[in-house]
């Protein structure tokens, strides 16, 4: 496994990246900020970093623009070169195949996929499962871990909504399919929206049925970290460690330091 004990991954929220339809200036500045934030997170004791094209909203279901993919590749490669901790990426909204290809080319160690085995109704449209598109890439280029969301935020899972059994059965089937059929190495559980934490009852349900480590994917903060990590194996944090606790803002080293202090207290 990529992480063998309790871990914390800090998210680097990139501004809007260039595309053939949108001229975004200053790619070098984007790279410099991403590298600086990654180095700060490593110095503070974070276990890994996750690079995300957060500024590209409203998100397309799949990123196909060659300029955006090229820019993301450059940023991720420079971050990989700047730190010794594992680097991953999430190419929003559900571009798992493209993210995996970038990871192969750049040396990134993991990717996050929002709809790996579920069909989600989202603000980007209907997201279909990404696992079938990853099958050949993963077979030919193994070694890159896949973090798969279950019932991901900013969406409604048709798999669970249409399931005829109880809520617990629906969660069980979703989690077991994510791991056994989708090949998720880590199972990510989130709240309803960015910055909102999942309920402990949901985290406990996912943990009960997952044979893989369970990761909190949204809404953790120094106040709830102890409770969440009493059940989960790791956390991915983005919003809290940014200026004003707002997603998309620059990294706030003081908030990141407070967060890592709470993490160490919760896991020490």
C-alpha contacts under 8 A as a table, 3 or more apart, distances in Angstrom:
res1	aa1	res2	aa2	distance
1	X	4	X	6.12
1	X	185	X	7.91
2	X	145	X	7.11
3	X	6	X	7.57
3	X	7	X	6.80
5	X	233	X	7.31
6	X	233	X	5.18
6	X	234	X	5.21
6	X	267	X	6.98
7	X	46	X	7.68
7	X	47	X	5.69
7	X	233	X	6.96
7	X	234	X	4.65
7	X	235	X	6.49
8	X	46	X	5.69
8	X	47	X	5.31
8	X	48	X	6.76
8	X	234	X	5.68
8	X	235	X	4.91
8	X	236	X	5.90
8	X	237	X	7.40
8	X	263	X	7.76
9	X	46	X	6.08
9	X	47	X	5.68
9	X	48	X	4.65
9	X	49	X	5.13
9	X	50	X	6.65
9	X	234	X	7.96
9	X	235	X	6.22
9	X	236	X	4.68
9	X	237	X	6.26
10	X	41	X	6.87
10	X	46	X	6.63
10	X	48	X	6.44
10	X	49	X	4.80
10	X	50	X	6.16
10	X	236	X	5.97
10	X	237	X	5.17
10	X	238	X	6.02
11	X	49	X	5.65
11	X	50	X	4.64
11	X	51	X	5.94
11	X	52	X	6.97
11	X	236	X	6.94
11	X	237	X	5.96
11	X	238	X	4.69
12	X	34	X	6.52
12	X	37	X	7.02
12	X	38	X	7.31
12	X	49	X	6.95
12	X	50	X	5.98
12	X	51	X	4.83
12	X	52	X	6.06
12	X	238	X	7.09
12	X	251	X	7.86
13	X	51	X	6.53
13	X	52	X	5.34
13	X	53	X	6.32
13	X	54	X	5.22
13	X	55	X	7.19
13	X	238	X	7.46
13	X	247	X	7.28
13	X	248	X	5.37
13	X	249	X	7.52
13	X	250	X	7.76
14	X	17	X	7.58
14	X	30	X	7.05
14	X	34	X	7.18
14	X	51	X	7.24
14	X	52	X	6.02
14	X	53	X	5.07
14	X	54	X	5.56
14	X	55	X	5.88
14	X	248	X	7.16
15	X	30	X	7.26
15	X	53	X	6.81
15	X	54	X	6.45
15	X	55	X	4.27
15	X	56	X	7.12
15	X	248	X	7.14
16	X	24	X	6.88
16	X	53	X	6.90
16	X	54	X	7.23
16	X	55	X	4.13
16	X	56	X	4.74
16	X	57	X	7.92
17	X	24	X	6.04
17	X	27	X	7.66
17	X	53	X	7.17
17	X	55	X	7.23
17	X	56	X	6.56
17	X	68	X	5.94
17	X	71	X	6.77
17	X	72	X	7.55
18	X	22	X	5.92
18	X	23	X	5.44
18	X	24	X	4.52
18	X	25	X	7.31
18	X	27	X	7.85
18	X	67	X	6.33
18	X	68	X	5.55
18	X	71	X	6.99
19	X	22	X	5.07
19	X	23	X	6.39
19	X	24	X	7.43
19	X	65	X	6.24
19	X	66	X	7.42
19	X	67	X	4.96
19	X	68	X	4.98
20	X	23	X	7.17
20	X	65	X	6.81
20	X	66	X	7.81
20	X	67	X	6.25
20	X	68	X	7.95
24	X	27	X	7.59
26	X	29	X	5.19
26	X	30	X	6.51
27	X	30	X	4.95
27	X	31	X	6.24
27	X	71	X	7.45
28	X	31	X	5.04
28	X	32	X	6.14
29	X	32	X	5.00
29	X	33	X	6.14
30	X	33	X	5.30
30	X	34	X	6.15
30	X	75	X	7.51
31	X	34	X	5.15
31	X	35	X	6.05
31	X	74	X	7.76
31	X	75	X	5.23
31	X	78	X	7.04
31	X	79	X	7.85
32	X	35	X	5.22
32	X	36	X	6.04
33	X	36	X	5.07
33	X	37	X	6.11
34	X	37	X	5.21
34	X	38	X	6.12
34	X	75	X	7.21
34	X	79	X	6.75
35	X	38	X	5.10
35	X	39	X	6.15
35	X	78	X	6.78
35	X	79	X	5.08
35	X	82	X	6.44
36	X	39	X	5.24
36	X	40	X	6.24
37	X	40	X	5.07
37	X	41	X	6.19
37	X	251	X	6.46
38	X	41	X	5.16
38	X	42	X	6.23
38	X	49	X	6.57
38	X	79	X	6.67
38	X	82	X	7.68
38	X	83	X	6.94
39	X	42	X	5.13
39	X	43	X	6.16
39	X	82	X	6.83
39	X	83	X	6.09
40	X	43	X	5.07
40	X	44	X	6.21
40	X	253	X	7.37
41	X	44	X	5.14
41	X	45	X	6.44
41	X	46	X	5.49
41	X	49	X	7.56
41	X	256	X	7.52
42	X	45	X	5.25
42	X	46	X	5.32
42	X	47	X	7.22
42	X	48	X	7.35
42	X	83	X	6.97
42	X	84	X	7.94
42	X	85	X	6.85
43	X	46	X	7.56
44	X	256	X	7.68
44	X	257	X	6.38
44	X	260	X	7.07
45	X	260	X	6.96
46	X	49	X	7.52
46	X	260	X	7.07
47	X	85	X	6.29
47	X	86	X	7.31
48	X	85	X	5.23
48	X	86	X	4.87
48	X	87	X	5.84
48	X	88	X	7.79
49	X	85	X	7.51
49	X	86	X	6.61
49	X	87	X	5.04
49	X	88	X	6.24
50	X	87	X	5.87
50	X	88	X	4.58
50	X	89	X	5.05
50	X	90	X	7.01
51	X	76	X	6.85
51	X	87	X	7.49
51	X	88	X	6.13
51	X	89	X	4.58
51	X	90	X	6.36
52	X	89	X	5.77
52	X	90	X	5.00
52	X	91	X	6.12
52	X	92	X	7.28
53	X	56	X	5.87
53	X	72	X	7.61
53	X	90	X	7.24
53	X	91	X	6.09
53	X	92	X	6.43
54	X	57	X	6.84
54	X	92	X	7.31
54	X	248	X	6.54
55	X	248	X	6.80
56	X	59	X	6.03
56	X	92	X	7.95
57	X	60	X	7.77
58	X	124	X	7.21
59	X	92	X	6.28
59	X	93	X	5.60
59	X	124	X	5.95
60	X	63	X	6.21
60	X	92	X	7.35
60	X	93	X	6.07
60	X	124	X	5.86
61	X	92	X	7.49
61	X	93	X	5.27
61	X	94	X	5.78
61	X	95	X	7.24
61	X	124	X	5.65
61	X	125	X	6.81
61	X	126	X	7.75
61	X	127	X	6.43
62	X	92	X	7.38
62	X	93	X	6.33
62	X	94	X	5.74
62	X	95	X	4.89
63	X	68	X	7.62
63	X	69	X	7.33
63	X	91	X	7.34
63	X	92	X	7.36
63	X	93	X	7.70
63	X	94	X	8.00
63	X	95	X	5.91
63	X	98	X	7.59
64	X	68	X	7.91
64	X	69	X	7.29
65	X	68	X	5.49
65	X	69	X	6.36
66	X	69	X	5.13
66	X	70	X	5.98
67	X	70	X	5.03
67	X	71	X	6.09
68	X	71	X	5.09
68	X	72	X	6.08
69	X	72	X	5.13
69	X	73	X	6.14
69	X	98	X	7.71
69	X	102	X	7.93
70	X	73	X	5.09
70	X	74	X	6.38
71	X	74	X	5.19
71	X	75	X	6.34
72	X	75	X	5.20
72	X	76	X	6.10
72	X	102	X	7.94
73	X	76	X	5.25
73	X	77	X	6.00
73	X	102	X	5.71
73	X	105	X	7.75
73	X	106	X	6.70
74	X	77	X	5.20
74	X	78	X	6.25
75	X	78	X	5.33
75	X	79	X	6.27
76	X	79	X	5.09
76	X	80	X	6.10
76	X	87	X	7.87
76	X	89	X	7.52
76	X	106	X	6.59
76	X	108	X	7.29
77	X	80	X	5.07
77	X	81	X	6.27
77	X	106	X	4.70
77	X	107	X	6.99
77	X	108	X	7.55
78	X	81	X	5.09
78	X	82	X	6.27
79	X	82	X	5.10
79	X	83	X	6.59
79	X	87	X	7.43
80	X	83	X	5.89
80	X	84	X	7.54
80	X	86	X	7.76
80	X	87	X	6.03
80	X	106	X	7.24
80	X	107	X	6.68
80	X	108	X	6.42
81	X	84	X	7.85
83	X	86	X	7.97
86	X	108	X	7.01
86	X	109	X	5.76
86	X	110	X	7.72
87	X	108	X	5.12
87	X	109	X	5.66
87	X	110	X	6.75
88	X	103	X	7.42
88	X	108	X	5.33
88	X	109	X	5.62
88	X	110	X	4.48
88	X	111	X	5.15
88	X	112	X	7.55
89	X	99	X	6.64
89	X	103	X	7.58
89	X	108	X	7.50
89	X	110	X	6.74
89	X	111	X	4.93
89	X	112	X	6.40
90	X	95	X	7.85
90	X	96	X	7.64
90	X	99	X	6.61
90	X	111	X	5.76
90	X	112	X	5.00
90	X	113	X	6.71
91	X	94	X	6.54
91	X	95	X	5.39
91	X	96	X	6.89
91	X	98	X	7.58
91	X	99	X	5.80
91	X	112	X	7.95
92	X	95	X	6.16
93	X	114	X	7.23
93	X	124	X	7.42
94	X	113	X	6.04
94	X	114	X	5.81
94	X	115	X	6.44
94	X	127	X	7.10
94	X	130	X	7.48
95	X	98	X	5.43
95	X	99	X	6.06
95	X	113	X	7.38
95	X	130	X	7.89
96	X	99	X	4.94
96	X	100	X	6.01
96	X	111	X	7.39
96	X	112	X	7.30
96	X	113	X	5.51
96	X	130	X	6.32
96	X	134	X	7.26
97	X	100	X	5.20
97	X	101	X	6.31
97	X	130	X	7.31
97	X	133	X	6.22
97	X	134	X	5.58
97	X	137	X	7.86
98	X	101	X	5.08
98	X	102	X	6.24
99	X	102	X	5.04
99	X	103	X	6.16
99	X	111	X	6.50
100	X	103	X	4.95
100	X	104	X	6.28
100	X	110	X	7.93
100	X	111	X	6.50
100	X	134	X	7.78
100	X	137	X	7.65
100	X	144	X	7.68
101	X	104	X	5.12
101	X	105	X	6.35
101	X	137	X	7.75
102	X	105	X	5.12
102	X	106	X	5.98
102	X	108	X	7.74
103	X	106	X	5.23
103	X	107	X	5.57
103	X	108	X	4.48
103	X	109	X	6.66
103	X	110	X	7.08
103	X	111	X	7.42
103	X	144	X	7.48
104	X	107	X	5.76
104	X	108	X	6.84
104	X	141	X	7.29
104	X	144	X	7.87
108	X	144	X	7.61
109	X	143	X	7.53
109	X	144	X	5.11
109	X	145	X	6.40
110	X	144	X	5.03
110	X	145	X	4.44
110	X	146	X	5.74
110	X	147	X	7.28
111	X	144	X	7.39
111	X	145	X	6.46
111	X	146	X	5.23
111	X	147	X	6.07
112	X	146	X	5.91
112	X	147	X	4.52
112	X	148	X	5.92
112	X	149	X	7.68
113	X	116	X	5.82
113	X	130	X	7.64
113	X	146	X	7.17
113	X	147	X	6.19
113	X	148	X	5.06
113	X	149	X	6.41
114	X	148	X	6.11
114	X	149	X	4.99
114	X	150	X	7.69
114	X	152	X	6.02
115	X	118	X	5.43
115	X	119	X	6.67
115	X	120	X	6.83
115	X	127	X	6.65
115	X	128	X	6.78
115	X	129	X	5.44
115	X	130	X	6.27
115	X	148	X	7.06
115	X	149	X	6.39
115	X	150	X	7.60
115	X	152	X	7.23
116	X	129	X	4.87
116	X	130	X	4.69
116	X	131	X	5.14
116	X	148	X	5.82
116	X	149	X	7.06
116	X	178	X	6.87
116	X	182	X	6.34
116	X	184	X	7.91
117	X	128	X	7.80
117	X	129	X	4.55
117	X	130	X	6.52
117	X	131	X	6.08
117	X	174	X	7.98
117	X	177	X	6.91
117	X	178	X	5.65
117	X	181	X	7.69
117	X	182	X	5.73
118	X	128	X	6.76
118	X	129	X	5.37
118	X	150	X	7.77
118	X	151	X	7.65
118	X	157	X	6.42
118	X	158	X	7.25
118	X	159	X	6.00
118	X	174	X	7.50
119	X	126	X	6.90
119	X	127	X	5.58
119	X	128	X	4.75
119	X	129	X	5.84
119	X	157	X	5.86
119	X	158	X	5.66
119	X	159	X	6.40
120	X	126	X	5.60
120	X	127	X	5.06
120	X	128	X	6.75
120	X	151	X	7.92
120	X	155	X	5.78
120	X	156	X	5.37
120	X	157	X	4.56
120	X	158	X	5.95
121	X	124	X	8.00
121	X	125	X	5.97
121	X	126	X	4.63
121	X	127	X	6.49
121	X	155	X	5.35
121	X	156	X	5.16
121	X	157	X	6.48
121	X	158	X	7.14
122	X	125	X	5.11
122	X	126	X	6.01
122	X	127	X	7.19
122	X	154	X	6.04
122	X	155	X	4.33
122	X	156	X	6.62
123	X	154	X	7.03
123	X	155	X	7.20
124	X	127	X	7.76
129	X	132	X	7.12
130	X	133	X	5.48
130	X	134	X	6.54
131	X	134	X	5.15
131	X	135	X	6.35
131	X	182	X	5.33
131	X	183	X	7.68
132	X	135	X	5.35
132	X	182	X	7.94
133	X	136	X	7.28
133	X	137	X	7.97
134	X	137	X	5.38
134	X	138	X	5.93
135	X	138	X	5.39
135	X	139	X	6.26
136	X	139	X	5.06
136	X	140	X	6.14
137	X	140	X	5.25
137	X	141	X	5.72
137	X	142	X	7.76
138	X	141	X	5.13
138	X	142	X	5.05
138	X	143	X	7.94
138	X	144	X	7.75
139	X	142	X	5.82
141	X	144	X	7.73
145	X	184	X	7.83
145	X	185	X	5.89
145	X	186	X	7.80
146	X	183	X	7.77
146	X	184	X	5.44
146	X	185	X	5.34
146	X	186	X	6.52
147	X	184	X	5.96
147	X	185	X	6.00
147	X	186	X	4.67
147	X	187	X	5.94
147	X	188	X	6.46
148	X	178	X	7.11
148	X	184	X	5.46
148	X	185	X	7.53
148	X	186	X	6.24
148	X	187	X	5.27
148	X	188	X	5.76
149	X	152	X	5.41
149	X	187	X	5.87
149	X	188	X	4.41
149	X	189	X	5.96
149	X	190	X	7.73
150	X	174	X	6.74
150	X	175	X	6.53
150	X	178	X	7.35
150	X	187	X	6.77
150	X	188	X	6.10
150	X	189	X	5.75
150	X	190	X	7.88
151	X	155	X	7.41
151	X	156	X	6.81
151	X	157	X	5.63
151	X	160	X	7.99
151	X	174	X	7.92
151	X	189	X	7.29
151	X	190	X	7.72
152	X	155	X	6.08
152	X	156	X	7.52
152	X	157	X	7.71
152	X	189	X	6.95
152	X	190	X	6.14
152	X	191	X	7.80
152	X	192	X	7.62
153	X	156	X	7.87
153	X	190	X	5.85
153	X	191	X	5.83
153	X	192	X	4.61
153	X	193	X	5.03
153	X	194	X	6.98
154	X	192	X	6.01
154	X	193	X	5.32
154	X	194	X	7.67
155	X	192	X	7.74
156	X	161	X	7.64
157	X	160	X	5.55
157	X	161	X	6.13
158	X	161	X	4.98
158	X	162	X	5.75
159	X	162	X	5.74
159	X	163	X	6.20
159	X	170	X	7.86
159	X	174	X	7.30
160	X	163	X	5.01
160	X	167	X	7.91
160	X	170	X	5.22
160	X	171	X	7.08
160	X	174	X	7.13
163	X	170	X	6.10
165	X	169	X	5.83
165	X	170	X	6.43
166	X	169	X	5.11
166	X	170	X	6.23
167	X	170	X	5.02
167	X	171	X	6.25
168	X	171	X	5.17
168	X	172	X	6.07
168	X	205	X	7.07
169	X	172	X	4.95
169	X	173	X	6.13
170	X	173	X	5.30
170	X	174	X	6.17
171	X	174	X	5.08
171	X	175	X	6.06
171	X	205	X	7.15
171	X	206	X	6.84
172	X	175	X	5.27
172	X	176	X	6.01
172	X	205	X	7.57
172	X	206	X	7.12
172	X	209	X	5.74
173	X	176	X	5.19
173	X	177	X	5.91
174	X	177	X	5.28
174	X	178	X	6.07
175	X	178	X	5.03
175	X	179	X	6.40
175	X	187	X	7.65
175	X	206	X	6.56
175	X	209	X	6.55
175	X	210	X	6.08
176	X	179	X	5.31
176	X	180	X	5.72
176	X	181	X	7.65
176	X	209	X	6.73
176	X	210	X	6.48
177	X	180	X	5.22
177	X	181	X	4.98
177	X	182	X	6.29
178	X	181	X	5.92
178	X	182	X	4.73
178	X	183	X	6.45
178	X	184	X	5.88
178	X	187	X	7.72
179	X	182	X	5.49
179	X	183	X	4.80
179	X	184	X	4.74
179	X	185	X	7.04
179	X	187	X	7.70
179	X	210	X	7.36
179	X	211	X	7.46
179	X	212	X	7.20
180	X	183	X	5.69
180	X	184	X	7.71
184	X	187	X	6.50
184	X	212	X	7.77
185	X	212	X	6.14
185	X	213	X	7.48
186	X	212	X	5.58
186	X	213	X	5.19
186	X	214	X	6.03
186	X	215	X	6.88
187	X	210	X	7.46
187	X	212	X	6.57
187	X	213	X	6.24
187	X	214	X	4.84
187	X	215	X	5.94
188	X	214	X	5.94
188	X	215	X	4.66
188	X	216	X	5.83
188	X	217	X	5.57
189	X	198	X	6.87
189	X	203	X	6.76
189	X	206	X	7.66
189	X	214	X	7.29
189	X	215	X	6.21
189	X	216	X	5.29
189	X	217	X	5.54
189	X	218	X	7.76
190	X	193	X	7.77
190	X	196	X	7.50
190	X	197	X	6.15
190	X	198	X	5.08
190	X	216	X	6.10
190	X	217	X	4.87
190	X	218	X	5.11
190	X	219	X	7.59
191	X	194	X	7.34
191	X	195	X	7.76
191	X	196	X	4.94
191	X	197	X	4.54
191	X	198	X	3.95
191	X	199	X	7.25
191	X	217	X	7.88
191	X	218	X	6.16
191	X	219	X	6.91
192	X	196	X	6.36
192	X	197	X	7.75
192	X	198	X	7.37
193	X	196	X	5.49
193	X	218	X	7.84
194	X	218	X	6.06
194	X	219	X	6.95
194	X	239	X	7.67
194	X	247	X	7.79
195	X	218	X	5.52
195	X	219	X	4.23
195	X	220	X	7.64
195	X	239	X	5.91
195	X	240	X	7.59
195	X	247	X	7.66
196	X	218	X	5.86
196	X	219	X	4.13
196	X	220	X	7.73
197	X	216	X	7.86
197	X	217	X	7.97
197	X	218	X	5.35
197	X	219	X	3.75
197	X	220	X	5.93
198	X	202	X	6.57
198	X	203	X	6.77
198	X	216	X	7.66
198	X	218	X	7.36
198	X	219	X	7.28
199	X	202	X	5.32
199	X	203	X	6.43
200	X	203	X	4.95
200	X	204	X	5.97
200	X	227	X	7.85
200	X	228	X	6.76
201	X	204	X	5.11
201	X	205	X	6.21
202	X	205	X	5.06
202	X	206	X	6.24
203	X	206	X	5.22
203	X	207	X	6.09
203	X	216	X	7.95
203	X	228	X	7.81
203	X	231	X	6.98
203	X	232	X	6.99
204	X	207	X	5.01
204	X	208	X	6.03
204	X	231	X	6.36
204	X	232	X	7.97
205	X	208	X	5.10
205	X	209	X	6.63
206	X	209	X	5.51
206	X	210	X	5.94
206	X	214	X	7.34
207	X	210	X	5.25
207	X	211	X	7.99
207	X	213	X	7.84
207	X	214	X	6.14
207	X	231	X	7.18
207	X	232	X	7.02
210	X	213	X	7.20
210	X	214	X	7.26
213	X	232	X	7.50
213	X	233	X	5.68
213	X	234	X	7.70
214	X	232	X	5.27
214	X	233	X	5.35
214	X	234	X	6.68
215	X	232	X	5.82
215	X	233	X	5.82
215	X	234	X	4.69
215	X	235	X	5.15
215	X	236	X	7.02
216	X	220	X	7.35
216	X	228	X	7.52
216	X	232	X	6.75
216	X	234	X	6.34
216	X	235	X	4.56
216	X	236	X	6.03
217	X	235	X	6.19
217	X	236	X	5.03
217	X	237	X	6.94
218	X	236	X	6.72
218	X	237	X	6.41
218	X	238	X	7.55
219	X	237	X	7.40
219	X	239	X	7.56
219	X	240	X	7.70
220	X	223	X	7.98
220	X	224	X	6.20
220	X	225	X	5.82
220	X	228	X	7.75
220	X	235	X	7.48
220	X	237	X	6.50
220	X	240	X	7.43
221	X	224	X	5.63
221	X	225	X	5.66
221	X	240	X	6.24
221	X	259	X	6.61
222	X	225	X	5.32
222	X	226	X	7.72
222	X	258	X	7.20
222	X	259	X	5.46
222	X	262	X	5.25
222	X	263	X	7.33
223	X	226	X	7.41
224	X	227	X	5.56
224	X	228	X	6.27
225	X	228	X	5.17
225	X	229	X	5.98
225	X	262	X	7.08
225	X	263	X	6.71
225	X	266	X	6.93
226	X	229	X	5.30
226	X	230	X	6.15
226	X	262	X	7.76
226	X	263	X	7.47
226	X	265	X	7.97
226	X	266	X	4.85
226	X	267	X	7.88
227	X	230	X	5.19
227	X	231	X	7.26
228	X	231	X	5.74
228	X	232	X	5.98
229	X	232	X	4.72
229	X	233	X	6.31
229	X	234	X	6.77
229	X	235	X	7.87
229	X	266	X	7.08
229	X	267	X	7.63
232	X	235	X	7.71
237	X	240	X	6.75
237	X	241	X	7.15
238	X	241	X	6.01
238	X	242	X	6.96
238	X	247	X	6.49
239	X	242	X	5.60
239	X	245	X	5.17
239	X	246	X	5.10
239	X	247	X	4.33
239	X	248	X	7.52
240	X	244	X	7.74
240	X	245	X	4.25
240	X	246	X	6.74
240	X	247	X	7.68
240	X	255	X	7.04
240	X	256	X	7.70
240	X	259	X	7.99
241	X	245	X	6.06
241	X	251	X	6.10
241	X	252	X	5.76
241	X	253	X	7.32
241	X	255	X	5.03
241	X	256	X	4.64
241	X	259	X	7.16
242	X	245	X	5.00
242	X	246	X	5.91
242	X	247	X	6.56
242	X	248	X	7.48
242	X	249	X	5.59
242	X	250	X	5.58
242	X	251	X	4.29
242	X	252	X	4.79
242	X	255	X	7.03
242	X	256	X	7.58
243	X	246	X	6.25
243	X	249	X	5.60
243	X	250	X	5.88
243	X	251	X	5.98
243	X	252	X	4.92
243	X	255	X	7.81
244	X	249	X	7.79
246	X	249	X	5.97
251	X	256	X	7.67
252	X	255	X	5.44
252	X	256	X	6.19
253	X	256	X	4.93
253	X	257	X	5.95
254	X	257	X	5.06
254	X	258	X	6.25
255	X	258	X	5.03
255	X	259	X	6.10
256	X	259	X	5.03
256	X	260	X	6.20
257	X	260	X	5.24
257	X	261	X	6.13
258	X	261	X	5.11
258	X	262	X	6.33
259	X	262	X	5.16
259	X	263	X	6.19
260	X	263	X	4.82
260	X	264	X	6.13
261	X	264	X	5.21
261	X	265	X	6.28
262	X	265	X	5.03
262	X	266	X	6.10
263	X	266	X	5.07
263	X	267	X	6.15
264	X	267	X	5.17
264	X	268	X	5.42
265	X	268	X	5.25
